[in-house]
């Protein structure tokens, strides 16, 4: 057995006490339950609970996925931001549909979201960027996300210039910075169970509102 396989086989799943979840008591819409689960994950000490997997599709229909940060979750949908010129920005411009996945292993919970993607206004993108740290602004000012990089040294030089500008011009604009909102058509809540009797509650949007249904694990 290789070191990799030995390490893989040694891992435990949910080596902690998992919370109870009664789907019968779930709210009629998914957003309040997401807010409850998110704040519970924070309270339980989950590392970076605001990070999520974002899946899009390229022009050939091939799936693409990466980790991004949640910026908000409100009546409009789930918010994140990136450069419109990045790979995900270009993919969303061509096919404005996405899937999101949160995983909070400290409580054995997942939340999955699928839906249509819209863009916020330039004013919203500006407010989003400038509500964050100097480092976030510096990173946005570097730009060129997903382009080919010739060396780490080139990145270091561009980053240093961007940090200097961000510190000197805290109101500087990053023209391609864009706020995206996933307007959900499906939201699934997964509660893990030590005996593998996992609970899956799916909300589906219909013309009459949200419908709830349980899924086999």
Order of alpha helices (4+ residues) and beta strands (2+ residues): alpha-alpha-beta-beta-beta-beta-alpha-beta-beta-alpha-alpha-alpha-beta-beta-beta
